[in-house]
């Protein structure tokens, strides 16, 4: 997969956990919420998975994440609640800002 990415995209991935977006999102998710999200996703029930995604996107919304990165945050939540939420939003935000600049 990494062979398909350019230097800027790889840099965005490497820097994502340290990004302001990641810090902001993580500030709205406590350990109890992360545990609940893990449990909901682990159940395999669509309704529970949707609830976990809603929790992740709510944290991203509270952090001020915009629409495109918000969708990425939802996808990241399904992969790994919390850090996946934050990293996916940060990568999408970085990608969008580079796209607008270029």
N, C-alpha and C positions, 0 to 999 in steps of 0.2 A: 504494500500500500504506500509506503513512504517514497517509493520510486516515482510515484505519480505526482508528488508535491514539489513545489519550487522552494527556493531558499526562504522567501517571506512567509510561506505557509508553515514550513517547519519551525521557523523562529516563533511564529505565533503560538504553535503548539507547545514549544519548550517554555515560553514565558507565561502561558495561560494560568497555571496555578498561582503565580505571583501577582497576577493582574488585579487592578482595582475592582473590576467586575466580580472576580472570584471572591475577594475579601468582602465585598458588599453583600453578595448572595449568601455566603457562609455566615454572615452576621445575623441573618434572619432564619437560620436553621440550627436548632439546638440538638444535643445528643439524643434526646427523647424523640424528636421529630425524625431524625435520621434512622433511628431504630424502627420506628413505625413505618417509615417509607420502605425500608428493607423488608420488613415483615409483609407489607402489602404487596410488594413486587414479587416476593418469594411465594406467595400463595398461588400465583398463576391464574387467578380469577380476574377476568377483564375489568370488572367493576372496581376491584381493589387496586389493580395496576393504574387505572384511570385516576383513582383517588391519590395515589402516590405522585403521579405526574402533576396533578393539580396542586399538591403541596409544594413541589419543586418550582412550578411556574409562579405560584403565589409569592414565594421568596424572591424570585427573579423580578417580578413586578414591583414588589416593595423596594427592591434595590434600584429601581428605575431603568431596568433593561428594556430596550425597544423591541418592536414586533419581530423582526427577523431573528435577532439573537434570542428572543423569548422562545421561538419555535425550537431553536437549537438547544436551549435549556431543557425543554420538555423531552427531547430525544436523549440528552445526556442523563436526565433523571432515570430513564428506563435502564440505561446501561449501568450507572453507579450513582445512587442517590447522594446528593450533597456535592461531592467533588466533581462528579460527572455533570451535574447541573451547572456548576460554576465554570468549569473548564469549557464546556460546549458553548456557553454564552460568551465567554471571553474570546474564544477563537472566532466565533461569528462576528463579534463586535470588531475585532482586529481586522478580519477579512473585509468587512464592510467599509471600515475607515480607509483601508488601503485601496479598495476599489473606487471609492469616491475621490480619493486623492489622485489616482492614476487615470 
